[in-house]
C-alpha cells in the first residue's frame, strides 16, 4: 500500500470529513490500534509512521510511560490531501487511479470538481523542455474510450481507425475536398488494364518504417494476403485472386472480377501496410507497440495513456507537432465535467458550456448515421414488415434531435441536402397503431443491444415504443463486443452509430462484413445486395455507382430493414493558438496538420 493510501486510511479513521478549518488535526492513538487498522505487525506500523513523517504528512508524538497513549498530528486536511494526491497520480499518468480515489465517497464531489478544473488546464498545447532540441511542442488531449485494437485487419471503430492512420500509411489516400480524389501515398503511381481486373502500384523509393527498414513490395504483398486470409475485414479484398511483387518497388494485384473501386478501397485504414519482418517474427509482441511508416510513432500504450512521437523522417513531410499524448479517462466522468480539449466522439458534449469569446468553433454535419438494425433471422415480432413500419412511424426524429441529439434526420446512411429539412419526415401515431394491430403483435418484449455510449438514444427509443405498447429491453455491451457474431445473432435489434469515413467503401462494409449488419438481413435480401455490389465494383462511373447504391438504400427502406434515425452534428471549440485543426471524415482531428502559434520558446538552449 502506498504511503498516500496509508495517510488517507488514517484520515478516514480518525478525522471527520466535515471538520472546520483551523480545528484540531490531532488524535490520540495506540500502536495496537494501528496494527489492527493496517493489518500488520507493530514493527511494520513503526515503519509506516516513520515514512509518513519523512513525507511530512504527520507528526508523531509517542506516549511516554505505561498507559500513556501516543498522539498523531495530521499535517494536511483531507480535502487538500486528496486533491494533491489525485494531481500527483495524474502527473504520473495514473488517471484512472486518481478518479478511483476521488470517487470512493459521494461527499468528495466538490474535490472531484476541483480536480477536473485543474485537469482541464493540463490539456491542449504545451511547450516542454527537451534535452536534445531545447523545446518540444506537445498536444495533450483526453478521450473517454480506449482503442480496442490498432491492427488494421481487425478495425471496427472510428477512433481505432483514426489512431491507425497516424501510425501507418496506405498505398493511396482519399482527399475529401471539393474534388474528392484519390492521391498518392506509399504508391506514387498506379494503373490498370482495360477491364479493371489487373492493377499495378509503383511504390515510392526511400520510405522507411519507424525501425528504419525501407518499405518494399514484399511488405505490401504480405499485408494484403494477411488482410484477405485472416481478418474480419477480408471483405475489402474479396475480389482478389493474387498479389505479387514484380520487383522491390512494384506490386501487381490480380482480381477475380472487375473492380474499379479497388484504389478507393485501398484508401481504407484497414489496408494500412505493415512491416512483414516484424509481424512475422513475433506478432503478439508487435501489437503491443506496433510500428508503421506514419507521421507519428507509437512510443507508449497502456490503459491510461497513449504517447505518439513525431516521425522526423516522414516521407510526406514532418508534422508540426513533436508529440501527442492521448489520456484515457474513465467513461463514468459526468458529461458536465468532461474536458473541453477533447474532440467529440459520437457527438457526446465535451466542449465548455461557455467557451471563451476568442475560441474558434468547429461545426458541421458528420459523415455518420445512427440507426436501428432489425434481426430478420431470429423469430420475433420484428419479422413482420407491418411491425417494423409501425416502429418507424412512431419515431419522431424532430423530437429526437430536440431531446437528445444535435443533427439532422436521416433518410439513409449519408447526409444529403434534403436531410437538412426535417419537415418531410413522417410521424404518425395512429397509423403506427393500425400497423401494429395488423402485425399481430402480442406484447412480446424486444431485446435491443447497444453500447453505454448510446444510452440516451436507447432510452428515448424505448419510451417511443412504449407509447404504442411495444416493450423493449436494453442490453448494454462493451465497446469491444460490438462485432461479436453471437451477440448480434441473439439480438432482436441493434442500435448503433456508423461512421462513413470512406463513403462508398463504408457502405460496402455495411453490406459485406461478416460480423456486421449483414447477418441481420434475410437470405434473399443478402443475395440481391451481393449481386448489386458486384455490379458496383464493375462500374467505372461514380455517378452510375451512386445510382446503384441508391437502389440498395431504397430497398432497405421499402423493407424497413434499417430504421434510420439521425446524422449527428460535430461541434467543438478550440483555442485560437491552435491552427490547422479540422474535423476529418472519421470525426477526429488529423494530428499531422495541427500547428501552434505561441510565444517563442523560452526553454533554455
VMD Tcl script that draws the C-alpha trace (Angstrom):
set ca {
  {0.00 0.00 0.00}
  {1.36 3.44 -0.93}
  {2.22 5.94 1.79}
  {-0.50 8.26 0.48}
  {-3.07 5.50 0.85}
  {-1.91 4.89 4.45}
  {-2.40 8.57 5.20}
  {-5.88 8.52 3.68}
  {-6.73 5.45 5.75}
  {-5.70 7.30 8.90}
  {-7.72 10.37 7.92}
  {-10.81 8.29 7.22}
  {-10.45 6.54 10.58}
  {-9.69 9.45 12.88}
  {-10.66 12.79 11.29}
  {-14.23 13.81 10.49}
  {-14.75 14.89 6.87}
  {-16.69 17.96 7.88}
  {-14.07 19.21 10.35}
  {-14.00 23.05 10.28}
  {-10.90 24.83 9.00}
  {-8.47 25.57 11.80}
  {-9.84 22.82 14.05}
  {-7.54 20.40 15.82}
  {-5.98 17.87 13.45}
  {-4.56 15.54 16.09}
  {-5.82 12.33 17.69}
  {-4.66 10.00 20.42}
  {-3.86 6.50 19.17}
  {-2.02 3.38 20.23}
  {0.28 1.15 18.22}
  {-2.06 -1.79 18.82}
  {-4.92 0.17 17.21}
  {-2.75 0.87 14.18}
  {-1.74 -2.78 13.83}
  {-5.43 -3.67 13.53}
  {-6.10 -0.79 11.13}
  {-3.24 -1.68 8.79}
  {-3.42 -5.47 9.32}
  {0.30 -5.73 10.05}
  {2.80 -6.15 12.89}
  {3.80 -3.43 15.36}
  {7.23 -3.33 13.74}
  {5.66 -2.56 10.34}
  {3.43 0.09 11.92}
  {6.54 1.89 13.18}
  {7.99 1.79 9.65}
  {4.76 3.24 8.26}
  {4.76 6.03 10.84}
  {8.38 6.86 10.08}
  {7.64 7.01 6.33}
  {4.64 9.29 6.88}
  {6.80 11.60 8.98}
  {9.54 11.66 6.32}
  {6.98 12.80 3.75}
  {5.76 15.49 6.18}
  {2.24 14.11 6.26}
  {2.10 13.56 10.02}
  {3.92 14.43 13.22}
  {4.14 11.53 15.66}
  {4.21 12.22 19.39}
  {4.98 8.91 21.15}
  {3.35 8.28 24.54}
  {5.82 8.34 27.45}
  {5.40 5.73 30.12}
  {2.94 2.89 30.64}
  {-0.67 3.72 29.82}
  {0.11 7.00 28.05}
  {-1.28 6.98 24.51}
  {0.63 8.36 21.55}
  {-0.65 11.33 19.58}
  {-0.75 11.65 15.79}
  {-0.88 15.12 14.27}
  {-2.14 15.37 10.69}
  {-0.32 17.96 8.59}
  {-2.79 18.15 5.69}
  {-6.61 18.35 5.83}
  {-8.41 15.59 3.98}
  {-9.70 17.74 1.08}
  {-6.32 19.32 0.42}
  {-4.54 15.99 0.65}
  {-6.99 14.20 -1.68}
  {-6.65 16.92 -4.31}
  {-2.84 16.87 -4.13}
  {-2.81 13.06 -4.21}
  {-5.04 12.97 -7.33}
  {-2.83 15.56 -9.05}
  {0.31 13.52 -8.32}
  {-1.32 10.40 -9.73}
  {-2.34 12.31 -12.87}
  {1.20 13.68 -13.27}
  {2.44 10.07 -13.28}
  {-0.16 9.12 -15.90}
  {-2.29 7.15 -13.43}
  {-5.52 8.92 -14.33}
  {-7.87 6.05 -13.67}
  {-6.43 5.53 -10.20}
  {-6.88 9.24 -9.47}
  {-10.57 9.01 -10.34}
  {-10.98 5.82 -8.34}
  {-9.56 7.60 -5.27}
  {-11.87 10.59 -5.73}
  {-14.95 8.51 -6.47}
  {-14.84 6.45 -3.27}
  {-17.21 8.75 -1.41}
  {-20.12 10.84 -2.70}
  {-19.23 13.63 -0.28}
  {-15.97 14.16 -2.16}
  {-17.79 15.51 -5.24}
  {-16.50 19.02 -4.51}
  {-12.92 17.76 -4.58}
  {-13.64 15.95 -7.85}
  {-14.88 19.21 -9.37}
  {-11.68 20.99 -8.26}
  {-9.59 18.18 -9.72}
  {-11.46 18.34 -13.04}
  {-10.91 22.10 -13.20}
  {-7.18 21.59 -12.62}
  {-7.02 18.71 -15.08}
  {-8.76 20.79 -17.70}
  {-5.81 23.17 -17.63}
  {-3.36 20.34 -18.34}
  {-4.76 19.65 -21.81}
  {-4.15 21.31 -25.11}
  {-0.84 22.77 -26.26}
  {2.25 23.00 -24.10}
  {5.94 23.55 -24.62}
  {8.10 21.07 -22.78}
  {11.82 21.08 -22.24}
  {13.69 18.60 -24.43}
  {17.27 17.55 -23.73}
  {18.03 17.25 -27.46}
  {16.48 20.29 -29.08}
  {15.55 22.61 -26.25}
  {11.75 22.63 -26.63}
  {9.06 20.27 -27.83}
  {5.55 21.14 -28.96}
  {3.21 18.72 -27.21}
  {-0.51 18.37 -27.80}
  {-2.28 16.55 -24.97}
  {-5.96 15.63 -25.10}
  {-8.33 13.33 -23.25}
  {-10.60 10.59 -24.55}
  {-13.18 8.55 -22.70}
  {-12.96 5.36 -24.72}
  {-9.74 3.37 -25.17}
  {-8.92 1.87 -28.57}
  {-9.93 -1.77 -28.95}
  {-7.21 -2.57 -31.49}
  {-4.63 -0.90 -33.73}
  {-4.43 -3.90 -36.06}
  {-5.76 -2.64 -39.42}
  {-7.12 -6.10 -40.25}
  {-9.34 -6.03 -37.14}
  {-10.56 -2.43 -37.24}
  {-14.21 -1.86 -36.43}
  {-14.40 1.52 -34.63}
  {-13.67 5.02 -35.94}
  {-11.34 6.02 -33.08}
  {-9.20 2.91 -33.68}
  {-9.12 3.69 -37.41}
  {-8.08 7.29 -36.69}
  {-5.15 6.23 -34.50}
  {-4.13 3.63 -37.05}
  {-3.91 6.35 -39.70}
  {-1.47 8.30 -37.52}
  {0.90 5.31 -37.22}
  {0.51 3.51 -40.56}
  {0.07 4.53 -44.20}
  {-1.85 3.10 -47.13}
  {-0.85 2.75 -50.76}
  {-3.14 5.65 -51.66}
  {-5.32 8.11 -49.77}
  {-8.63 9.81 -50.39}
  {-8.82 13.58 -50.23}
  {-12.37 14.60 -49.41}
  {-12.05 18.18 -50.58}
  {-14.12 19.81 -53.33}
  {-12.58 17.50 -55.94}
  {-12.78 14.33 -53.78}
  {-9.95 12.46 -55.43}
  {-7.53 9.61 -54.72}
  {-3.95 10.84 -54.35}
  {-0.58 9.10 -53.95}
  {0.67 7.91 -50.58}
  {3.06 4.94 -50.36}
  {2.44 4.42 -54.07}
  {3.31 7.38 -56.29}
  {1.52 5.98 -59.37}
  {-0.94 3.20 -60.27}
  {-2.58 1.87 -63.41}
  {-4.95 -0.85 -64.53}
  {-5.83 -2.92 -67.58}
  {-8.91 -2.14 -69.67}
  {-11.43 -4.13 -67.63}
  {-10.14 -3.30 -64.14}
  {-9.04 -6.85 -63.30}
  {-5.30 -6.12 -63.01}
  {-3.71 -3.23 -61.14}
  {-0.07 -2.21 -60.79}
  {1.12 0.06 -57.97}
  {4.53 1.73 -58.13}
  {5.99 2.42 -54.65}
  {7.96 5.46 -53.59}
  {11.64 4.89 -53.01}
  {13.17 5.56 -49.62}
  {10.06 5.25 -47.45}
  {11.12 3.81 -44.09}
  {9.29 2.14 -41.24}
  {9.83 3.53 -37.76}
  {12.50 0.87 -37.13}
  {14.41 2.35 -40.14}
  {13.98 -0.53 -42.61}
  {12.92 0.57 -46.08}
  {9.44 -0.32 -47.31}
  {9.37 -2.85 -50.18}
  {6.80 -4.57 -52.35}
  {7.16 -7.64 -50.12}
  {5.56 -5.70 -47.24}
  {2.58 -4.83 -49.44}
  {2.15 -8.43 -50.61}
  {2.38 -9.71 -47.04}
  {-0.14 -7.14 -45.75}
  {-2.76 -7.72 -48.44}
  {-2.54 -11.51 -48.13}
  {-2.88 -11.22 -44.35}
  {-5.89 -8.91 -44.70}
  {-7.61 -11.31 -47.10}
  {-6.87 -14.53 -45.23}
  {-7.02 -13.77 -41.50}
  {-9.28 -10.85 -40.74}
  {-12.78 -9.59 -40.08}
  {-12.11 -7.11 -42.89}
  {-11.44 -9.72 -45.57}
  {-14.47 -8.35 -47.45}
  {-12.23 -5.47 -48.54}
  {-10.30 -7.85 -50.82}
  {-12.92 -10.45 -51.66}
  {-12.30 -9.83 -55.40}
  {-8.56 -10.54 -55.00}
  {-7.14 -13.52 -56.86}
  {-3.48 -12.97 -56.03}
  {-0.91 -10.26 -55.40}
  {2.76 -10.39 -56.37}
  {5.92 -8.31 -56.19}
  {7.23 -7.66 -59.71}
  {10.34 -6.06 -58.20}
  {11.19 -4.36 -54.87}
  {9.11 -1.26 -55.71}
  {6.32 -2.64 -57.93}
  {3.23 -4.58 -56.87}
  {0.79 -6.34 -59.18}
  {-2.75 -7.11 -57.97}
  {-4.80 -9.59 -59.99}
  {-8.55 -9.77 -59.37}
  {-11.16 -12.46 -59.98}
  {-13.57 -9.90 -61.45}
  {-13.53 -6.23 -62.46}
  {-13.22 -3.81 -59.55}
  {-12.90 -0.13 -60.39}
  {-13.25 0.71 -56.72}
  {-10.03 -1.08 -55.74}
  {-7.87 2.08 -55.35}
  {-10.67 3.64 -53.31}
  {-10.87 0.54 -51.10}
  {-7.12 0.60 -50.57}
  {-7.51 4.08 -49.03}
  {-9.18 2.39 -46.05}
  {-7.31 2.28 -42.74}
  {-7.90 -1.48 -42.88}
  {-5.44 -1.64 -45.80}
  {-2.58 0.06 -43.91}
  {0.77 -1.50 -44.80}
  {2.67 -3.46 -42.13}
  {6.38 -4.38 -41.80}
  {6.40 -8.04 -42.86}
  {9.57 -8.92 -40.95}
  {8.38 -7.75 -37.51}
  {4.84 -9.10 -37.77}
  {6.08 -12.50 -39.00}
  {8.77 -12.73 -36.34}
  {6.55 -12.22 -33.28}
  {3.03 -10.94 -33.98}
  {1.91 -10.88 -30.34}
  {4.89 -8.74 -29.36}
  {4.47 -6.49 -32.40}
  {0.92 -5.41 -31.48}
  {1.96 -4.31 -28.02}
  {3.75 -1.35 -29.65}
  {3.10 -1.52 -33.41}
  {5.38 0.09 -35.98}
  {4.39 1.67 -39.29}
  {5.58 4.33 -41.71}
  {3.18 7.03 -40.47}
  {3.66 10.63 -39.42}
  {3.77 9.55 -35.76}
  {5.47 6.71 -33.94}
  {3.75 4.94 -31.05}
  {6.04 5.11 -28.00}
  {3.69 4.15 -25.16}
  {0.37 2.34 -24.95}
  {-1.29 1.50 -21.64}
  {-4.78 1.55 -20.16}
  {-4.17 5.15 -19.05}
  {-2.10 6.74 -21.77}
  {-1.11 6.65 -25.43}
  {2.01 8.59 -26.47}
  {2.90 9.42 -30.07}
  {6.21 10.94 -31.13}
  {6.80 12.67 -34.44}
  {8.42 10.72 -37.25}
  {11.09 13.25 -38.21}
  {11.80 11.42 -41.50}
  {8.20 11.15 -42.67}
  {8.16 10.95 -46.46}
  {5.18 13.34 -46.82}
  {6.81 15.97 -44.62}
  {7.42 16.25 -40.90}
  {4.40 17.03 -38.73}
  {4.43 20.37 -36.90}
  {3.83 18.77 -33.52}
  {6.65 16.93 -31.77}
  {4.40 14.67 -29.72}
  {0.79 13.84 -28.93}
  {-0.41 12.41 -25.61}
  {-3.86 10.86 -25.50}
  {-5.08 10.46 -21.94}
  {-7.72 7.77 -21.43}
  {-10.15 8.91 -18.77}
  {-12.96 6.84 -17.23}
  {-16.23 6.78 -19.16}
  {-18.04 7.41 -15.87}
  {-16.89 11.04 -15.72}
  {-20.13 13.11 -15.87}
  {-20.74 14.91 -19.15}
  {-20.84 18.26 -17.36}
  {-17.32 17.67 -16.03}
  {-15.74 16.38 -19.21}
  {-12.88 18.33 -20.63}
  {-13.01 20.88 -23.38}
  {-9.88 19.89 -25.26}
  {-11.28 16.58 -26.44}
  {-12.50 16.15 -29.96}
  {-16.04 14.88 -29.93}
  {-16.61 11.16 -30.28}
  {-20.12 10.14 -31.26}
  {-21.17 13.73 -30.60}
  {-21.00 13.49 -26.81}
  {-20.89 17.03 -25.39}
  {-17.35 17.71 -24.23}
  {-16.96 21.38 -25.03}
  {-17.41 24.14 -22.45}
  {-20.90 25.49 -21.95}
  {-19.43 29.00 -22.04}
  {-16.24 28.92 -24.12}
  {-14.01 31.97 -24.16}
  {-15.11 34.60 -26.69}
  {-11.99 34.26 -28.83}
  {-12.19 30.48 -29.11}
  {-12.91 29.09 -32.58}
  {-15.91 26.86 -33.18}
  {-15.74 23.86 -35.50}
  {-19.17 22.66 -36.50}
  {-20.64 20.53 -39.23}
  {-22.81 17.56 -40.08}
  {-20.79 14.39 -39.66}
  {-20.50 11.57 -42.17}
  {-22.39 9.29 -39.83}
  {-25.75 7.75 -39.17}
  {-27.41 6.37 -36.06}
  {-29.81 3.56 -36.85}
  {-31.72 0.51 -35.67}
  {-30.94 -2.77 -37.44}
  {-33.67 -5.43 -37.31}
  {-32.64 -9.07 -36.98}
  {-34.77 -10.90 -39.56}
  {-33.01 -14.21 -38.96}
  {-34.44 -14.65 -35.46}
  {-38.07 -15.40 -34.57}
  {-39.93 -12.47 -33.08}
  {-42.29 -9.57 -33.87}
  {-39.55 -7.87 -35.92}
  {-40.16 -10.49 -38.63}
  {-43.32 -8.62 -39.58}
  {-42.96 -5.77 -42.09}
  {-46.03 -4.10 -40.56}
  {-44.35 -4.19 -37.15}
  {-41.12 -2.64 -38.45}
  {-43.08 0.04 -40.28}
  {-45.10 0.78 -37.14}
  {-41.91 1.43 -35.18}
  {-40.63 3.67 -37.96}
  {-43.81 5.77 -37.80}
  {-43.67 6.21 -34.03}
  {-40.14 7.68 -34.20}
  {-40.40 11.46 -34.24}
  {-36.93 12.39 -35.46}
  {-37.51 16.09 -34.93}
  {-38.27 15.37 -31.29}
  {-35.23 13.09 -31.03}
  {-33.00 15.90 -32.27}
  {-34.60 18.29 -29.79}
  {-34.45 15.90 -26.81}
  {-31.18 14.04 -27.28}
  {-29.21 14.64 -30.46}
  {-27.84 17.56 -32.39}
  {-28.01 16.94 -36.11}
  {-30.37 16.23 -38.98}
  {-32.95 13.49 -39.64}
  {-31.59 10.53 -41.58}
  {-33.20 9.05 -44.69}
  {-30.21 6.86 -45.46}
  {-26.61 6.23 -44.50}
  {-25.17 9.56 -45.67}
  {-26.44 13.09 -45.06}
  {-27.85 14.75 -48.16}
  {-29.29 18.17 -48.84}
  {-32.86 17.03 -48.23}
  {-31.85 15.81 -44.74}
  {-31.46 19.38 -43.58}
  {-35.22 19.92 -43.78}
  {-36.85 17.73 -41.15}
  {-40.41 18.63 -42.17}
  {-40.58 15.80 -44.70}
  {-40.26 13.04 -42.09}
  {-43.50 11.34 -41.22}
  {-44.53 10.77 -37.63}
  {-47.96 9.20 -37.34}
  {-49.06 7.56 -34.09}
  {-52.48 6.49 -35.37}
  {-51.01 4.82 -38.44}
  {-48.40 3.15 -36.23}
  {-51.12 1.70 -34.00}
  {-53.02 0.39 -37.03}
  {-49.92 -1.28 -38.47}
  {-49.08 -2.73 -35.07}
  {-52.55 -4.33 -34.92}
  {-52.11 -5.71 -38.45}
  {-48.79 -7.26 -37.43}
  {-50.47 -9.30 -34.71}
  {-48.06 -8.08 -32.05}
  {-48.79 -9.96 -28.83}
  {-46.72 -7.91 -26.38}
  {-43.54 -9.99 -26.66}
  {-40.61 -7.85 -25.42}
  {-37.86 -6.95 -27.87}
  {-34.19 -7.31 -26.91}
  {-32.24 -4.25 -28.02}
  {-28.43 -4.40 -27.93}
  {-26.32 -1.27 -27.82}
  {-23.33 0.29 -26.03}
  {-23.45 2.53 -22.99}
  {-22.41 5.44 -25.25}
  {-25.82 5.13 -26.96}
  {-27.71 5.08 -23.65}
  {-29.68 8.32 -24.17}
  {-30.75 7.31 -27.66}
  {-31.68 3.81 -26.47}
  {-33.80 5.09 -23.56}
  {-35.54 7.55 -25.86}
  {-36.28 4.75 -28.35}
  {-37.68 2.56 -25.56}
  {-40.03 5.37 -24.48}
  {-41.33 5.88 -28.03}
  {-42.01 2.17 -28.45}
  {-43.72 2.01 -25.07}
  {-46.10 4.79 -26.15}
  {-47.82 2.32 -28.52}
  {-47.46 -0.72 -26.26}
  {-44.19 -2.23 -27.53}
  {-41.91 -3.49 -24.77}
  {-38.16 -3.14 -25.31}
  {-35.41 -4.45 -23.02}
  {-31.96 -2.85 -23.35}
  {-28.83 -4.97 -23.15}
  {-25.70 -2.81 -22.88}
  {-22.46 -4.32 -24.17}
  {-18.87 -3.11 -24.01}
  {-17.37 -1.33 -26.99}
  {-15.05 -4.22 -27.86}
  {-18.01 -6.62 -28.15}
  {-19.79 -4.69 -30.89}
  {-18.62 -7.05 -33.64}
  {-19.36 -10.25 -31.74}
  {-21.37 -12.51 -34.07}
  {-23.14 -14.37 -31.27}
  {-24.37 -11.16 -29.63}
  {-25.59 -9.86 -32.98}
  {-27.44 -13.10 -33.68}
  {-29.21 -13.11 -30.29}
  {-30.43 -9.52 -30.52}
  {-33.87 -8.66 -31.95}
  {-32.43 -5.29 -32.93}
  {-29.21 -3.30 -32.57}
  {-28.82 0.43 -32.06}
  {-25.54 1.77 -33.43}
  {-23.94 4.85 -34.93}
  {-21.96 4.21 -38.10}
  {-19.16 6.50 -39.26}
  {-18.66 6.73 -43.02}
  {-15.09 7.98 -43.39}
  {-14.97 6.48 -46.88}
  {-18.41 6.89 -48.45}
  {-18.61 4.04 -50.94}
  {-16.22 1.75 -49.09}
  {-18.04 2.11 -45.77}
  {-21.35 1.35 -47.41}
  {-19.86 -1.82 -48.90}
  {-18.54 -2.70 -45.44}
  {-22.07 -2.42 -44.02}
  {-23.33 -4.91 -46.58}
  {-20.40 -7.30 -46.80}
  {-18.57 -7.50 -43.46}
  {-19.29 -10.92 -41.97}
  {-19.66 -9.63 -38.39}
  {-21.76 -6.64 -39.37}
  {-25.44 -5.99 -40.06}
  {-25.14 -8.41 -42.96}
  {-26.16 -11.17 -40.53}
  {-29.46 -9.44 -39.77}
  {-30.67 -9.49 -43.38}
  {-32.72 -12.40 -44.62}
  {-31.15 -14.65 -47.28}
  {-32.87 -13.28 -50.41}
  {-32.07 -9.69 -49.47}
  {-28.41 -10.56 -48.83}
  {-28.18 -12.39 -52.15}
  {-29.72 -9.46 -54.04}
  {-27.41 -6.93 -52.35}
  {-24.36 -9.06 -53.13}
  {-25.33 -9.04 -56.81}
  {-25.68 -5.26 -56.79}
  {-22.30 -4.82 -55.06}
  {-20.62 -6.89 -57.78}
  {-22.20 -4.57 -60.33}
  {-20.99 -1.55 -58.34}
  {-17.39 -2.81 -58.38}
  {-17.54 -3.42 -62.11}
  {-18.84 0.12 -62.78}
  {-16.23 2.77 -63.55}
  {-18.59 5.76 -63.40}
  {-19.01 7.36 -59.95}
  {-22.49 8.60 -60.91}
  {-23.59 5.13 -62.04}
  {-22.24 3.59 -58.83}
  {-24.11 6.17 -56.79}
  {-27.35 5.17 -58.51}
  {-26.71 1.51 -57.68}
  {-26.02 2.34 -54.03}
  {-29.29 4.29 -54.05}
  {-31.11 1.18 -55.26}
  {-29.88 -0.73 -52.22}
  {-30.96 2.03 -49.85}
  {-34.41 2.23 -51.46}
  {-34.96 -1.49 -50.95}
  {-33.69 -1.33 -47.37}
  {-36.21 1.46 -46.77}
  {-39.02 -0.42 -48.50}
  {-38.40 -3.48 -46.34}
  {-37.71 -1.36 -43.24}
  {-34.53 -3.40 -42.68}
  {-32.91 -0.38 -41.07}
  {-34.62 2.33 -39.11}
  {-32.52 5.40 -39.93}
  {-32.51 7.95 -37.09}
  {-30.21 10.98 -37.33}
  {-26.94 12.26 -38.73}
  {-25.07 13.67 -35.76}
  {-23.58 17.13 -35.72}
  {-19.91 17.57 -34.93}
  {-19.39 20.58 -32.68}
  {-16.31 21.52 -30.71}
  {-14.31 24.58 -29.65}
  {-10.57 25.08 -29.97}
  {-8.15 27.64 -28.62}
  {-7.15 30.33 -31.16}
  {-3.47 29.40 -30.84}
  {-4.20 26.02 -32.45}
  {-4.22 26.11 -36.25}
  {-4.76 23.50 -38.94}
  {-7.31 21.73 -36.77}
  {-10.17 20.41 -38.83}
  {-12.54 17.50 -38.48}
  {-11.71 14.56 -40.75}
  {-14.19 12.04 -42.11}
  {-13.70 9.83 -39.07}
  {-14.93 12.69 -36.88}
  {-11.46 13.33 -35.49}
  {-8.54 15.73 -35.92}
  {-5.51 14.82 -38.03}
  {-2.54 15.37 -35.74}
  {-0.13 15.92 -38.62}
  {-1.95 19.06 -39.76}
  {-2.07 20.77 -36.36}
  {0.31 23.64 -35.78}
  {0.58 26.13 -32.99}
  {1.01 29.87 -32.72}
  {2.66 30.67 -29.45}
  {5.36 32.87 -27.94}
  {8.92 31.98 -28.91}
  {10.11 29.04 -26.82}
  {11.56 30.24 -23.55}
  {13.26 26.98 -22.65}
  {16.99 27.19 -22.02}
  {19.07 26.38 -25.06}
}
mol new
graphics top color blue
foreach p $ca { graphics top sphere $p radius 0.5 }
foreach p [lrange $ca 0 end-1] q [lrange $ca 1 end] { graphics top cylinder $p $q radius 0.2 }
display resetview
